[in-house]
């Protein structure tokens, strides 16, 4: 049972569904392992749990990346 682990900033459910389909499909095609035997795990990090160039993303969010952190917050 192969496992794929994706480490990234938090992704939306839609992003995860797309990635799961593509990664598992390609892995299955190449390895000949049935898709239902391939597991994919997402390890999403909040902006205060990831850094680049010594600076937390919460202090300097990535400008081009898209994920949960860049979604509009619902009005209270």
C-alpha positions as CSV (number, residue, x, y, z in Angstrom):
1,X,0.0,0.0,0.0
2,X,1.9,3.1,-1.2
3,X,1.4,6.4,0.5
4,X,2.0,9.9,-0.8
5,X,2.4,12.8,1.6
6,X,1.9,16.4,0.6
7,X,3.5,19.0,2.9
8,X,2.3,22.5,2.1
9,X,0.5,25.5,3.5
10,X,-3.2,24.7,4.2
11,X,-5.1,23.9,1.0
12,X,-8.8,24.2,0.3
13,X,-10.9,21.0,0.1
14,X,-11.3,21.7,-3.6
15,X,-7.5,21.8,-4.1
16,X,-7.0,18.6,-2.1
17,X,-9.6,16.8,-4.2
18,X,-7.9,17.8,-7.5
19,X,-4.5,16.9,-6.2
20,X,-5.7,13.6,-4.8
21,X,-7.2,12.6,-8.1
22,X,-4.2,13.6,-10.2
23,X,-1.5,12.2,-7.9
24,X,-3.2,8.9,-7.3
25,X,-4.1,8.5,-11.0
26,X,-0.6,9.1,-12.2
27,X,0.9,6.9,-9.5
28,X,-1.4,4.1,-10.4
29,X,-0.7,4.4,-14.1
30,X,3.1,4.3,-13.5
31,X,3.2,1.7,-10.8
32,X,0.3,-0.5,-11.9
33,X,-1.0,-0.4,-8.3
34,X,-4.8,-0.1,-8.2
35,X,-6.0,3.4,-7.2
36,X,-7.9,2.0,-4.2
37,X,-4.6,0.8,-2.7
38,X,-2.9,4.2,-2.9
39,X,-3.2,6.6,0.1
40,X,-2.6,10.3,0.0
41,X,-2.1,12.4,3.1
42,X,-2.2,16.1,3.4
43,X,-0.1,17.8,6.1
44,X,-1.2,21.5,5.9
45,X,0.6,24.2,7.8
46,X,-1.0,27.4,9.0
47,X,0.9,30.6,8.2
48,X,2.3,30.8,11.7
49,X,3.8,27.3,11.3
50,X,5.9,27.8,8.2
51,X,8.7,30.2,7.2
52,X,10.9,31.1,4.3
53,X,14.0,33.2,4.4
54,X,13.8,33.2,8.2
55,X,10.4,35.0,8.2
56,X,7.1,33.4,9.2
57,X,4.5,33.4,6.5
58,X,2.1,35.0,8.9
59,X,4.4,38.1,8.9
60,X,5.0,37.9,5.1
61,X,2.3,35.8,3.4
62,X,3.2,34.4,0.0
63,X,1.8,36.7,-2.7
64,X,1.1,34.2,-5.4
65,X,0.2,31.1,-3.5
66,X,-3.5,30.2,-3.1
67,X,-4.9,28.1,-0.3
68,X,-7.1,28.3,2.8
69,X,-5.1,31.3,4.1
70,X,-6.0,33.4,1.1
71,X,-9.8,32.7,1.1
72,X,-12.1,35.6,2.0
73,X,-13.3,35.4,5.6
74,X,-17.1,35.4,6.1
75,X,-18.5,38.6,7.5
76,X,-19.5,38.4,11.2
